[in-house]
């Protein structure tokens, strides 16, 4: 018996349409899942001109005892800690007004953002010195903060991980925040941050252009732990 023209053609066309719609739905769901799992940062960022101060990290951000940072990046670190299993091993490195030294001694390169309280070194909350499954969350954070090598997303100034000497899976992740030029051991005039609000900390913003490029060699010189340190 011969095929009836048109009937099977319509059925096949309908089946193809259903498959195309199903594929589109799967792609949409996958895209939404990827975006949510990546923990996309609040957009846009802002420039905080609130007075800087070196303060202890809160318990909400797992860290080594005594770690401190510029208070203007504390809300960002809280935000990150809610989404990634981080443990901060070092923040500000230098002397406090009372003469007490905090942070590691002579373990960062000259002009490191650690000396302004605007950088942190991170390892897994439950991890080891081996690049194993415990580092997956830190690797996701690193790839989110720096989608392409030497091209960190705002508000980060430099991201040190795989491909950067002295950093990477099994070692540590370095995050620096973009900020106004400041000498070592002095607070920056402004810091670029996420638009998150924390009671008692006003995140004032102004649309000023960045005086320094993000990424590249000039930025790498200002952050992280050097290969020989």
C-alpha contacts under 8 A as a table, 3 or more apart, distances in Angstrom:
res1	aa1	res2	aa2	distance
3	X	8	X	7.89
4	X	7	X	6.22
4	X	8	X	7.31
5	X	8	X	7.10
5	X	9	X	7.34
6	X	9	X	4.99
6	X	10	X	6.02
7	X	10	X	5.31
7	X	11	X	6.37
8	X	11	X	4.92
8	X	12	X	6.01
9	X	12	X	5.17
9	X	13	X	6.06
10	X	13	X	4.97
10	X	14	X	6.02
11	X	14	X	5.02
11	X	15	X	6.11
12	X	15	X	5.02
12	X	16	X	6.15
13	X	16	X	5.11
13	X	17	X	6.17
14	X	17	X	5.00
14	X	18	X	6.23
15	X	18	X	5.13
15	X	19	X	6.21
16	X	19	X	5.07
16	X	20	X	6.07
17	X	20	X	5.05
17	X	21	X	6.18
18	X	21	X	5.13
18	X	22	X	6.10
19	X	22	X	5.02
19	X	23	X	6.05
20	X	23	X	5.10
20	X	24	X	6.16
21	X	24	X	5.04
21	X	25	X	6.19
22	X	25	X	5.08
22	X	26	X	6.21
23	X	26	X	5.09
23	X	27	X	6.20
24	X	27	X	5.10
24	X	28	X	6.18
25	X	28	X	5.04
25	X	29	X	6.14
26	X	29	X	5.12
26	X	30	X	6.04
27	X	30	X	5.03
27	X	31	X	6.06
28	X	31	X	5.08
28	X	32	X	6.19
29	X	32	X	5.14
29	X	33	X	6.09
30	X	33	X	5.06
30	X	34	X	6.04
31	X	34	X	5.09
31	X	35	X	6.15
32	X	35	X	5.15
32	X	36	X	6.14
33	X	36	X	5.16
33	X	37	X	5.91
34	X	37	X	5.15
34	X	38	X	5.99
35	X	38	X	5.22
35	X	39	X	6.63
35	X	40	X	6.49
36	X	39	X	5.35
36	X	40	X	6.93
38	X	140	X	7.21
38	X	141	X	7.83
38	X	144	X	6.57
39	X	83	X	6.63
40	X	144	X	7.62
41	X	194	X	7.24
42	X	45	X	7.16
42	X	194	X	6.11
42	X	195	X	6.41
42	X	196	X	7.73
43	X	194	X	7.28
43	X	195	X	7.23
44	X	194	X	7.24
44	X	195	X	6.96
45	X	154	X	6.78
45	X	155	X	6.36
45	X	192	X	6.62
45	X	193	X	5.58
45	X	194	X	4.72
45	X	195	X	5.64
46	X	192	X	5.50
46	X	193	X	5.49
46	X	194	X	6.28
46	X	195	X	6.09
46	X	203	X	7.80
46	X	204	X	7.70
46	X	205	X	5.22
46	X	206	X	7.02
46	X	207	X	7.62
47	X	190	X	6.15
47	X	191	X	5.52
47	X	192	X	4.42
47	X	193	X	6.30
47	X	203	X	7.60
47	X	204	X	6.73
47	X	205	X	4.53
47	X	206	X	5.85
47	X	207	X	7.30
47	X	208	X	7.74
48	X	72	X	7.26
48	X	190	X	5.38
48	X	191	X	5.22
48	X	192	X	6.07
48	X	193	X	6.74
48	X	202	X	7.99
48	X	203	X	5.00
48	X	204	X	4.87
48	X	205	X	5.22
48	X	206	X	7.83
49	X	189	X	6.42
49	X	190	X	4.78
49	X	191	X	6.95
49	X	203	X	7.05
49	X	204	X	5.58
49	X	205	X	6.72
50	X	72	X	7.35
50	X	190	X	7.52
50	X	201	X	7.45
50	X	202	X	6.20
50	X	203	X	6.19
50	X	204	X	6.20
51	X	189	X	7.90
52	X	70	X	6.00
52	X	71	X	6.31
52	X	72	X	6.39
52	X	187	X	6.06
52	X	188	X	7.28
52	X	189	X	7.80
53	X	69	X	7.95
53	X	70	X	5.28
53	X	71	X	5.63
53	X	72	X	7.81
53	X	187	X	7.32
54	X	68	X	6.21
54	X	69	X	5.21
54	X	70	X	4.47
54	X	71	X	6.01
54	X	92	X	7.54
54	X	117	X	6.60
55	X	68	X	5.24
55	X	69	X	5.67
55	X	70	X	6.20
55	X	71	X	5.74
56	X	66	X	6.69
56	X	67	X	5.98
56	X	68	X	4.19
56	X	69	X	6.56
57	X	61	X	6.55
57	X	63	X	7.30
57	X	66	X	7.94
57	X	67	X	6.08
57	X	68	X	5.30
57	X	69	X	6.69
57	X	74	X	7.09
58	X	61	X	5.70
58	X	62	X	7.86
59	X	62	X	6.04
59	X	63	X	7.75
60	X	78	X	6.30
60	X	81	X	7.31
61	X	77	X	6.62
61	X	78	X	5.77
61	X	81	X	5.74
61	X	86	X	7.77
61	X	87	X	7.33
61	X	88	X	7.62
62	X	81	X	7.61
62	X	86	X	6.74
62	X	87	X	4.94
62	X	88	X	6.28
62	X	125	X	7.31
63	X	67	X	6.62
63	X	87	X	5.10
63	X	88	X	4.36
63	X	89	X	5.96
63	X	90	X	7.91
64	X	67	X	5.87
64	X	87	X	7.63
64	X	88	X	6.37
64	X	89	X	5.44
64	X	90	X	7.30
66	X	102	X	6.87
66	X	103	X	7.52
67	X	88	X	7.77
67	X	89	X	7.38
67	X	90	X	5.91
67	X	91	X	5.70
67	X	92	X	7.00
67	X	102	X	7.10
67	X	103	X	6.37
68	X	90	X	7.83
68	X	91	X	5.50
68	X	92	X	5.38
68	X	102	X	7.53
68	X	103	X	7.69
68	X	117	X	7.26
69	X	73	X	7.33
69	X	74	X	7.34
69	X	91	X	5.41
69	X	92	X	5.03
69	X	117	X	4.45
69	X	118	X	6.35
69	X	119	X	7.56
69	X	120	X	7.96
70	X	73	X	6.10
70	X	74	X	7.26
70	X	92	X	7.53
70	X	116	X	7.37
70	X	117	X	4.76
70	X	118	X	6.00
70	X	187	X	7.77
71	X	74	X	5.21
72	X	75	X	7.03
72	X	191	X	7.23
72	X	193	X	7.71
72	X	201	X	7.61
72	X	203	X	7.76
73	X	76	X	5.24
73	X	77	X	6.34
73	X	118	X	7.11
73	X	177	X	7.88
73	X	193	X	6.68
74	X	77	X	5.05
74	X	78	X	6.19
75	X	78	X	5.05
75	X	79	X	6.23
75	X	196	X	6.51
75	X	197	X	7.12
75	X	198	X	6.43
76	X	79	X	5.00
76	X	80	X	6.21
76	X	193	X	6.81
76	X	194	X	6.17
76	X	196	X	7.21
77	X	80	X	5.00
77	X	81	X	5.97
78	X	81	X	5.09
78	X	82	X	6.28
79	X	82	X	5.34
79	X	83	X	6.84
80	X	83	X	5.30
80	X	84	X	5.93
80	X	86	X	7.95
81	X	84	X	5.29
81	X	85	X	6.34
81	X	86	X	5.94
82	X	85	X	7.84
84	X	137	X	5.91
84	X	138	X	6.99
84	X	141	X	6.83
85	X	124	X	5.89
85	X	125	X	5.25
85	X	126	X	7.75
85	X	137	X	6.15
85	X	138	X	7.09
86	X	122	X	6.20
86	X	123	X	6.01
86	X	124	X	5.03
86	X	125	X	4.94
86	X	137	X	7.97
86	X	138	X	6.89
87	X	122	X	5.51
87	X	123	X	5.32
87	X	124	X	5.61
87	X	125	X	4.70
88	X	91	X	7.29
88	X	120	X	6.50
88	X	121	X	5.70
88	X	122	X	4.57
88	X	123	X	6.53
89	X	120	X	7.44
89	X	121	X	5.56
89	X	122	X	5.85
89	X	123	X	7.10
90	X	93	X	7.54
90	X	103	X	5.92
90	X	104	X	7.04
90	X	120	X	5.61
90	X	121	X	5.24
90	X	122	X	7.57
91	X	103	X	6.52
91	X	114	X	5.96
91	X	117	X	6.15
91	X	118	X	7.40
91	X	119	X	5.78
91	X	120	X	4.44
91	X	121	X	6.60
92	X	102	X	6.96
92	X	103	X	5.86
92	X	114	X	4.88
92	X	115	X	5.80
92	X	116	X	6.56
92	X	117	X	4.09
92	X	118	X	7.06
92	X	119	X	7.05
92	X	120	X	7.56
93	X	101	X	7.52
93	X	102	X	5.61
93	X	103	X	4.20
93	X	104	X	5.93
93	X	105	X	7.28
93	X	114	X	5.56
93	X	115	X	5.26
93	X	116	X	7.92
93	X	117	X	7.10
94	X	101	X	5.46
94	X	102	X	5.65
94	X	103	X	6.49
94	X	105	X	7.87
94	X	115	X	6.10
94	X	185	X	6.51
95	X	98	X	7.80
95	X	99	X	5.56
95	X	100	X	5.46
95	X	101	X	4.20
95	X	102	X	6.24
95	X	185	X	7.65
96	X	99	X	5.26
96	X	100	X	5.34
96	X	101	X	6.14
96	X	102	X	7.36
97	X	100	X	7.42
104	X	107	X	6.11
106	X	109	X	7.90
106	X	229	X	7.92
107	X	225	X	6.63
107	X	229	X	5.45
108	X	112	X	6.21
108	X	114	X	7.47
108	X	223	X	7.99
108	X	224	X	6.35
108	X	225	X	4.74
108	X	226	X	6.53
108	X	229	X	6.47
109	X	112	X	5.50
109	X	221	X	7.67
109	X	222	X	7.54
109	X	223	X	7.25
109	X	224	X	6.94
109	X	225	X	5.87
109	X	226	X	5.60
109	X	229	X	7.11
110	X	221	X	7.99
110	X	222	X	7.33
111	X	115	X	6.92
111	X	183	X	7.46
111	X	184	X	5.83
111	X	221	X	7.55
111	X	222	X	5.33
111	X	223	X	7.36
112	X	115	X	5.74
112	X	116	X	7.69
112	X	184	X	7.65
112	X	221	X	7.43
112	X	222	X	4.61
112	X	223	X	4.43
112	X	224	X	6.26
113	X	116	X	5.26
113	X	117	X	6.50
113	X	118	X	5.38
113	X	119	X	5.36
113	X	176	X	6.39
113	X	177	X	7.99
113	X	184	X	8.00
113	X	222	X	6.04
113	X	223	X	5.22
113	X	224	X	7.42
114	X	117	X	5.03
114	X	118	X	5.76
114	X	119	X	4.85
114	X	120	X	6.90
114	X	223	X	7.22
114	X	224	X	7.55
115	X	118	X	7.61
115	X	184	X	5.31
115	X	185	X	5.01
115	X	186	X	7.61
116	X	119	X	7.76
116	X	182	X	7.58
116	X	183	X	7.91
116	X	184	X	6.09
116	X	185	X	5.30
116	X	186	X	5.75
116	X	187	X	5.66
116	X	188	X	7.08
117	X	187	X	7.63
118	X	176	X	5.88
118	X	177	X	5.67
119	X	174	X	7.07
119	X	175	X	5.49
119	X	176	X	4.25
119	X	177	X	6.37
119	X	223	X	7.50
119	X	224	X	7.79
120	X	174	X	5.83
120	X	175	X	5.52
120	X	176	X	6.74
121	X	172	X	6.27
121	X	173	X	5.61
121	X	174	X	4.59
121	X	175	X	6.62
121	X	224	X	7.81
122	X	138	X	7.91
122	X	172	X	5.50
122	X	173	X	4.96
122	X	174	X	6.28
122	X	175	X	7.97
123	X	127	X	7.17
123	X	135	X	7.67
123	X	138	X	6.91
123	X	171	X	7.44
123	X	172	X	5.22
123	X	173	X	6.45
124	X	127	X	4.85
124	X	128	X	7.62
124	X	134	X	6.44
124	X	135	X	5.86
124	X	137	X	7.33
124	X	138	X	6.20
126	X	134	X	6.55
127	X	134	X	5.09
127	X	135	X	6.67
128	X	131	X	7.61
128	X	132	X	7.83
128	X	134	X	7.41
128	X	170	X	7.00
129	X	170	X	4.77
129	X	171	X	6.28
130	X	169	X	7.63
130	X	170	X	4.57
130	X	171	X	7.82
131	X	134	X	7.65
131	X	135	X	6.21
131	X	169	X	5.11
131	X	170	X	4.14
131	X	171	X	7.93
132	X	135	X	5.75
132	X	136	X	7.52
132	X	170	X	7.44
133	X	136	X	5.49
134	X	137	X	7.10
135	X	138	X	5.23
135	X	139	X	6.10
135	X	169	X	6.44
135	X	170	X	7.21
136	X	139	X	5.05
136	X	140	X	6.20
137	X	140	X	5.09
137	X	141	X	6.27
138	X	141	X	4.97
138	X	142	X	6.12
138	X	169	X	7.90
138	X	173	X	7.33
139	X	142	X	4.99
139	X	143	X	6.16
139	X	169	X	6.95
140	X	143	X	5.18
140	X	144	X	6.07
141	X	144	X	5.05
141	X	145	X	6.05
142	X	145	X	5.12
142	X	146	X	5.95
142	X	147	X	7.96
142	X	159	X	7.24
142	X	161	X	6.75
142	X	173	X	7.00
143	X	146	X	5.04
143	X	147	X	5.03
143	X	148	X	7.63
144	X	147	X	5.62
144	X	153	X	7.89
145	X	152	X	5.71
145	X	153	X	5.62
145	X	156	X	7.18
145	X	159	X	7.04
146	X	149	X	6.50
146	X	150	X	7.16
146	X	151	X	5.85
146	X	152	X	3.99
146	X	153	X	5.80
146	X	159	X	6.44
147	X	151	X	6.86
147	X	152	X	6.60
147	X	153	X	7.31
148	X	151	X	5.28
148	X	152	X	7.04
149	X	152	X	7.47
149	X	163	X	7.80
150	X	158	X	7.38
150	X	159	X	7.54
150	X	214	X	7.87
150	X	215	X	4.49
150	X	216	X	5.41
151	X	214	X	6.82
151	X	215	X	5.12
151	X	216	X	7.62
152	X	156	X	5.96
152	X	157	X	6.84
152	X	158	X	6.36
152	X	159	X	6.42
152	X	214	X	6.96
152	X	215	X	6.37
153	X	156	X	5.94
154	X	157	X	7.45
154	X	178	X	7.80
154	X	192	X	7.78
155	X	177	X	5.88
155	X	178	X	5.82
155	X	192	X	5.37
155	X	193	X	5.54
155	X	194	X	6.90
156	X	159	X	7.03
156	X	175	X	6.80
156	X	176	X	5.57
156	X	177	X	4.44
156	X	178	X	5.41
156	X	192	X	7.88
156	X	214	X	7.87
157	X	175	X	7.72
157	X	176	X	5.22
157	X	177	X	4.93
157	X	178	X	4.31
157	X	179	X	7.72
157	X	214	X	5.59
157	X	215	X	6.76
157	X	219	X	6.95
158	X	174	X	7.76
158	X	175	X	6.18
158	X	176	X	5.18
158	X	177	X	7.21
158	X	178	X	7.91
158	X	214	X	7.18
158	X	215	X	6.14
158	X	219	X	6.34
158	X	220	X	6.41
158	X	223	X	6.50
159	X	173	X	7.33
159	X	174	X	5.54
159	X	175	X	4.92
159	X	176	X	6.45
160	X	163	X	7.98
160	X	164	X	5.71
160	X	167	X	5.82
160	X	168	X	7.08
160	X	173	X	5.68
160	X	174	X	4.69
160	X	175	X	6.66
160	X	224	X	6.56
161	X	164	X	5.54
161	X	167	X	4.76
161	X	168	X	3.89
161	X	169	X	6.95
161	X	172	X	6.94
161	X	173	X	5.18
161	X	174	X	6.72
162	X	165	X	7.95
162	X	167	X	6.27
162	X	168	X	4.13
162	X	169	X	6.44
163	X	167	X	7.69
163	X	168	X	7.17
164	X	167	X	5.59
164	X	168	X	7.00
165	X	226	X	6.90
165	X	227	X	5.26
166	X	171	X	7.27
166	X	225	X	6.40
166	X	226	X	6.19
166	X	227	X	4.95
167	X	171	X	5.53
167	X	172	X	5.34
167	X	173	X	6.17
167	X	174	X	7.37
167	X	225	X	7.58
168	X	171	X	5.26
168	X	172	X	5.44
168	X	173	X	6.01
169	X	172	X	6.39
169	X	173	X	7.60
174	X	223	X	7.88
174	X	224	X	5.82
175	X	224	X	7.81
176	X	223	X	6.57
176	X	224	X	7.90
177	X	191	X	6.96
177	X	192	X	6.55
177	X	193	X	7.43
178	X	191	X	6.01
178	X	192	X	5.38
178	X	214	X	7.91
179	X	188	X	6.34
179	X	189	X	7.60
179	X	190	X	5.66
179	X	191	X	4.31
179	X	192	X	5.98
180	X	188	X	5.41
180	X	189	X	5.76
180	X	190	X	5.48
180	X	191	X	6.61
180	X	211	X	7.54
181	X	188	X	6.50
181	X	189	X	7.92
182	X	186	X	6.18
182	X	187	X	6.62
182	X	188	X	5.23
182	X	189	X	7.68
183	X	186	X	5.65
188	X	191	X	6.89
195	X	203	X	7.45
196	X	203	X	7.85
197	X	201	X	7.23
197	X	202	X	7.22
197	X	203	X	6.90
198	X	201	X	5.60
198	X	202	X	7.48
199	X	202	X	7.69
210	X	213	X	7.11
213	X	216	X	7.79
213	X	219	X	7.46
214	X	219	X	6.66
215	X	218	X	7.55
215	X	219	X	5.60
215	X	220	X	7.13
216	X	219	X	5.68
216	X	220	X	6.37
217	X	220	X	5.00
217	X	221	X	6.38
218	X	221	X	5.54
218	X	222	X	7.22
219	X	222	X	5.35
219	X	223	X	7.00
220	X	223	X	5.63
220	X	224	X	7.65
225	X	229	X	6.23
226	X	229	X	5.21
